[in-house]
Amino acid sequence: MVRVGSARIDENGKLKGGQPGDQTGLEVAIEPWYLHDKGWVIIRAKDANIRERIAICMEAACANNLIGYNQDGSWELYDKSKQYGWDCSKVNVTANTDCSSLVRTCVAFAAQREIEWFSTLIEVKILNKTKLFDVLTDAKHTKSSDYLLRGDILCTCTQGHTVVVLDNGAKAGQSGSQPPQNSTEGNTSLCGKGIGTAVALTPMNIRTGADTSAKKLDTIKTSVAVEVLEITASGWYKIVWPGASCGYAFTKAGSGYYSYSANANAQVINLGDKVQFTGNKQYMSAWSDRPITAVPEVATVTGICESGKHQYHIIGDNVYGWVNKEDIVRK
């Protein structure tokens, strides 16, 4: 059976006026594929990794009952999830959405970049402009679920509804439209493996290496979030970047450039753990008020003092001292 996920209707069967969050478990939910009475257009990501991440994001939204349907404030989910790289599983406050806003959020999560606003009236046009998708309108793909691929986006032929496909169709392998297995276009293999998220405070260059002389790949616009894999000793973020064949790139870190937040699930730290030190101060004791300059790097936790001012002692190549818990992230 092929399933689809979408933002459907509020708890009262209406488009507006419902309570925050999913009151019934059916406002943002998964259901079997069906042929809409307005017909479907298939919007298919060219890269298999992008398709998979679209599906993952939709599944996360359907599983998070803080996300509910309401066309009033339907932009909330997109805006509130941006700080987490549009990862709907990390949204911990109520957020409204509707069908097209949820698909927009899923695409932003998959591509790790801002996506222009759209409704179902202009969804095909806007997503086609990203150059990430092919548009399929033949009967083989639109009249049955047999040739659908997990991560396909379905939009009605006229303004109406949009959903994400969550399973491959029975004949999906025969569709002939899957990208080559060794393709590196849109490499997202490192997505979800980061230590934190950085939101650009100003437009920032993305480069192939941690040096201003390295080749420029792209530019991050202000307020765009990127997933951080590592913070180098020279003060660069190693980030997930689908536009690089290896799946990662580099951008200059610094408080004037980004707002950085560590992943919450990376904060259970024990003795012997490898951690990414993200700060610039270390101390001779857990209670010292006199900081010593340090540089970000990977280090090992060698001491813990929960009651101290500086809770963790770490040792690395360039750091040997006590540091604040907010300055380390478990690898």
C-alpha positions as CSV (number, residue, x, y, z in Angstrom):
1,M,0.0,0.0,0.0
2,V,1.2,3.5,-0.9
3,R,0.6,6.1,1.8
4,V,0.7,9.9,1.7
5,G,1.1,12.5,4.4
6,S,-0.3,16.0,4.5
7,A,-1.9,18.7,6.5
8,R,-5.5,18.0,6.0
9,I,-8.2,19.8,8.1
10,D,-8.7,21.1,11.6
11,E,-10.5,19.3,14.4
12,N,-13.8,20.9,13.4
13,G,-13.5,19.9,9.8
14,K,-12.7,23.5,8.8
15,L,-9.8,25.4,7.3
16,K,-9.6,28.1,10.0
17,G,-10.4,28.7,13.6
18,G,-9.1,25.5,15.2
19,Q,-7.2,25.2,18.5
20,P,-3.3,25.1,18.3
21,G,-1.8,21.7,17.8
22,D,-3.3,18.5,16.4
23,Q,-6.4,17.9,18.5
24,T,-7.4,14.7,16.9
25,G,-4.2,13.2,15.5
26,L,-5.8,13.5,12.1
27,E,-5.1,17.2,11.3
28,V,-1.6,16.5,10.0
29,A,-1.6,12.8,9.3
30,I,-0.8,9.8,7.0
31,E,-3.5,8.0,4.9
32,P,-3.6,5.7,1.9
33,W,-3.0,7.2,-1.5
34,Y,-6.1,8.3,-3.4
35,L,-6.9,9.9,-6.7
36,H,-8.1,13.4,-6.0
37,D,-11.2,14.6,-7.9
38,K,-9.1,17.5,-9.2
39,G,-6.4,15.2,-10.4
40,W,-2.7,15.1,-9.5
41,V,0.5,16.6,-10.9
42,I,3.7,14.8,-9.8
43,I,6.6,17.0,-8.6
44,R,9.6,14.7,-8.3
45,A,12.9,15.6,-6.8
46,K,15.7,14.7,-9.3
47,D,17.9,13.5,-6.4
48,A,17.0,10.4,-4.4
49,N,18.4,11.9,-1.2
50,I,16.2,15.0,-1.5
51,R,13.2,12.8,-2.0
52,E,14.0,10.8,1.1
53,R,14.4,13.9,3.2
54,I,11.1,15.3,2.0
55,A,9.4,12.0,3.2
56,I,11.3,12.0,6.5
57,C,10.2,15.6,7.2
58,M,6.6,14.8,6.4
59,E,6.6,11.7,8.7
60,A,8.1,13.8,11.5
61,A,5.4,16.5,11.1
62,C,2.6,13.8,11.1
63,A,4.1,12.3,14.3
64,N,4.4,15.7,16.1
65,N,1.0,16.6,17.6
66,L,2.2,20.1,18.4
67,I,1.7,20.8,14.7
68,G,-1.9,21.4,13.7
69,Y,-4.0,22.6,10.8
70,N,-5.1,26.2,10.6
71,Q,-4.9,28.5,7.5
72,D,-4.7,31.4,9.9
73,G,-1.0,31.6,10.7
74,S,-0.2,28.7,8.4
75,W,3.3,30.1,8.0
76,E,4.1,29.4,11.7
77,L,5.6,25.9,11.2
78,Y,8.0,27.1,8.5
79,D,9.1,30.0,10.6
80,K,9.3,28.1,13.9
81,S,11.2,25.2,12.4
82,K,13.7,27.3,10.6
83,Q,16.0,27.5,13.7
84,Y,16.3,23.6,13.5
85,G,16.9,23.5,9.8
86,W,13.2,23.0,9.3
87,D,13.3,19.6,11.1
88,C,9.7,19.1,12.3
89,S,10.7,16.5,14.8
90,K,12.4,19.3,16.9
91,V,9.5,21.7,17.0
92,N,8.5,21.9,20.7
93,V,5.9,24.6,20.6
94,T,2.5,24.6,18.9
95,A,2.7,25.6,15.2
96,N,0.0,26.1,12.6
97,T,0.4,24.9,9.0
98,D,-1.7,24.0,6.0
99,C,-1.0,21.6,3.1
100,S,1.2,23.8,1.0
101,S,3.0,25.4,3.9
102,L,3.9,21.9,5.2
103,V,5.2,20.8,1.8
104,R,7.2,24.1,1.6
105,T,8.7,23.2,5.0
106,C,9.6,19.7,3.9
107,V,11.3,21.0,0.8
108,A,13.3,23.5,2.8
109,F,14.4,20.7,5.2
110,A,15.4,18.5,2.3
111,A,17.4,21.2,0.4
112,Q,18.6,23.0,3.6
113,R,17.7,26.4,2.0
114,E,14.9,28.9,1.9
115,I,12.0,28.1,-0.3
116,E,9.8,30.8,-1.8
117,W,6.2,30.9,-0.4
118,F,3.6,29.2,-2.5
119,S,0.0,28.0,-2.4
120,T,-1.3,25.0,-4.4
121,L,-2.3,27.5,-7.1
122,I,1.4,28.2,-7.9
123,E,3.2,25.3,-6.2
124,V,4.3,23.6,-9.4
125,K,5.6,26.8,-10.8
126,I,7.6,27.8,-7.7
127,L,9.1,24.3,-7.1
128,N,10.0,24.0,-10.7
129,K,12.0,27.3,-10.4
130,T,14.3,25.7,-7.8
131,K,15.6,23.3,-10.5
132,L,15.5,20.5,-8.0
133,F,12.4,18.9,-9.5
134,D,10.9,17.3,-12.6
135,V,7.2,17.7,-13.2
136,L,5.3,14.6,-14.4
137,T,1.8,14.8,-15.9
138,D,1.4,11.5,-17.8
139,A,-1.4,9.2,-16.9
140,K,1.0,6.4,-15.8
141,H,2.1,8.6,-12.9
142,T,-1.0,10.6,-12.1
143,K,-3.8,8.1,-12.4
144,S,-2.5,5.4,-10.0
145,S,0.1,4.9,-7.3
146,D,2.0,2.2,-9.1
147,Y,4.9,4.3,-10.4
148,L,5.2,6.8,-7.5
149,L,8.4,7.1,-5.5
150,R,8.8,7.8,-1.8
151,G,9.3,11.6,-1.5
152,D,7.2,12.5,-4.6
153,I,5.0,15.6,-4.1
154,L,1.5,15.4,-5.4
155,C,-0.4,18.7,-6.1
156,T,-3.9,19.0,-7.5
157,C,-4.2,20.2,-11.1
158,T,-6.1,23.3,-9.9
159,Q,-5.9,25.0,-6.5
160,G,-6.8,22.4,-3.9
161,H,-4.5,20.1,-2.0
162,T,-0.9,18.8,-1.9
163,V,0.6,15.7,-0.2
164,V,3.9,13.8,0.0
165,V,4.2,10.2,-1.0
166,L,5.7,7.9,1.8
167,D,6.1,4.6,0.0
168,N,7.3,3.4,-3.4
169,G,4.6,2.2,-5.8
170,A,4.4,-1.5,-6.8
171,K,6.1,-0.7,-10.2
172,A,8.3,2.2,-9.1
173,G,11.5,0.4,-10.2
174,Q,10.2,0.4,-13.7
175,S,9.6,4.1,-13.9
176,G,12.9,4.8,-15.5
177,S,13.2,8.2,-13.8
178,Q,15.4,7.4,-10.9
179,P,18.8,9.1,-10.9
180,P,22.1,7.1,-11.3
181,Q,23.1,5.3,-8.1
182,N,26.5,7.0,-8.1
183,S,25.1,10.5,-8.6
184,T,26.5,13.0,-6.2
185,E,24.2,15.8,-7.2
186,G,22.4,17.1,-4.1
187,N,24.5,14.9,-1.7
188,T,22.6,14.9,1.6
189,S,24.2,11.8,3.2
190,L,25.4,13.9,6.2
191,C,22.1,15.5,6.9
192,G,20.9,14.9,10.5
193,K,24.4,14.1,11.8
194,G,25.4,17.6,12.9
195,I,26.3,18.9,16.3
196,G,24.2,22.1,16.1
197,T,22.6,24.7,13.9
198,A,23.9,28.1,12.8
199,V,21.6,30.8,11.5
200,A,23.3,33.4,9.3
201,L,23.2,37.0,10.6
202,T,24.5,38.3,7.3
203,P,25.1,36.9,3.8
204,M,28.0,34.4,4.1
205,N,30.1,32.6,1.5
206,I,30.2,28.8,1.3
207,R,33.6,27.3,0.3
208,T,35.1,24.0,-0.5
209,G,37.7,24.4,2.3
210,A,38.3,26.2,5.6
211,D,40.1,29.1,4.0
212,T,39.1,32.3,2.2
213,S,41.2,31.2,-0.8
214,A,39.2,28.0,-1.2
215,K,36.7,27.9,-4.1
216,K,33.4,29.6,-3.5
217,L,30.3,27.2,-3.9
218,D,27.4,29.5,-3.0
219,T,26.2,32.2,-0.6
220,I,23.9,31.8,2.4
221,K,21.3,34.5,2.8
222,T,20.6,36.3,6.1
223,S,18.4,34.2,8.4
224,V,19.1,30.9,6.6
225,A,20.0,28.0,9.0
226,V,22.7,25.5,8.2
227,E,23.5,22.2,10.0
228,V,27.0,22.3,11.6
229,L,29.1,19.1,11.6
230,E,32.2,20.5,13.2
231,I,33.8,23.8,14.4
232,T,37.5,23.9,13.3
233,A,40.3,25.3,15.4
234,S,40.8,28.0,12.8
235,G,37.2,29.2,13.4
236,W,35.3,27.8,10.5
237,Y,32.1,25.8,10.4
238,K,32.1,22.5,8.6
239,I,28.5,22.3,7.4
240,V,26.1,20.0,5.5
241,W,25.9,21.4,2.0
242,P,24.1,19.4,-0.6
243,G,25.6,21.5,-3.4
244,A,29.0,20.0,-2.7
245,S,29.7,16.5,-4.1
246,C,31.0,15.3,-0.7
247,G,27.9,16.6,1.1
248,Y,29.8,19.2,3.2
249,A,31.4,22.6,2.8
250,F,32.9,25.3,5.0
251,T,31.9,28.8,6.1
252,K,33.6,31.3,8.5
253,A,32.2,31.1,12.0
254,G,32.1,34.0,14.5
255,S,29.5,35.7,16.7
256,G,29.1,38.5,14.1
257,Y,28.3,36.1,11.3
258,Y,26.0,33.4,12.9
259,S,23.8,32.6,15.8
260,Y,24.8,29.1,16.9
261,S,22.8,26.6,19.0
262,A,23.9,23.1,19.9
263,N,21.7,20.1,19.4
264,A,19.7,19.3,22.5
265,N,20.2,15.6,22.1
266,A,23.9,16.1,22.0
267,Q,24.1,17.3,25.6
268,V,24.2,14.0,27.6
269,I,28.0,14.0,28.3
270,N,30.0,11.4,30.2
271,L,33.7,10.9,31.1
272,G,35.7,9.8,28.1
273,D,33.2,11.3,25.6
274,K,34.6,13.0,22.5
275,V,33.2,16.5,22.3
276,Q,33.3,19.5,20.0
277,F,34.5,22.5,22.0
278,T,32.8,25.6,20.5
279,G,33.9,28.3,22.9
280,N,37.0,30.5,23.3
281,K,37.6,30.4,27.1
282,Q,39.0,27.7,29.5
283,Y,39.8,27.9,33.2
284,M,42.3,26.4,35.5
285,S,39.7,25.1,37.9
286,A,35.9,24.5,37.9
287,W,35.5,27.5,40.2
288,S,37.9,30.0,38.6
289,D,36.9,33.5,37.5
290,R,40.0,34.0,35.4
291,P,39.5,32.8,31.8
292,I,42.4,31.7,29.5
293,T,42.1,32.0,25.8
294,A,41.2,28.7,24.0
295,V,40.2,27.7,20.4
296,P,37.4,25.4,19.2
297,E,38.4,21.8,18.5
298,V,37.6,18.2,19.2
299,A,38.6,17.2,22.7
300,T,38.0,14.4,25.4
301,V,36.1,14.9,28.6
302,T,38.4,14.0,31.5
303,G,36.5,15.6,34.5
304,I,33.0,16.6,35.5
305,C,32.0,19.0,38.3
306,E,28.2,19.5,38.1
307,S,28.2,22.1,40.9
308,G,31.1,24.1,39.5
309,K,31.0,27.3,37.5
310,H,32.6,25.4,34.7
311,Q,31.3,21.9,34.6
312,Y,33.6,20.0,32.3
313,H,37.4,19.4,32.1
314,I,38.5,18.6,28.6
315,I,41.8,17.8,26.9
316,G,42.6,18.4,23.2
317,D,45.5,19.5,21.1
318,N,45.0,23.2,22.0
319,V,42.8,23.1,25.1
320,Y,43.5,21.7,28.6
321,G,41.2,23.0,31.2
322,W,37.7,23.5,32.6
323,V,35.0,24.8,30.2
324,N,31.3,25.7,30.4
325,K,28.7,23.1,29.5
326,E,27.1,25.3,26.8
327,D,30.5,25.4,25.0
328,I,30.7,21.6,24.3
329,V,28.7,19.2,22.2
330,R,29.0,15.5,22.3
331,K,30.3,14.0,19.0
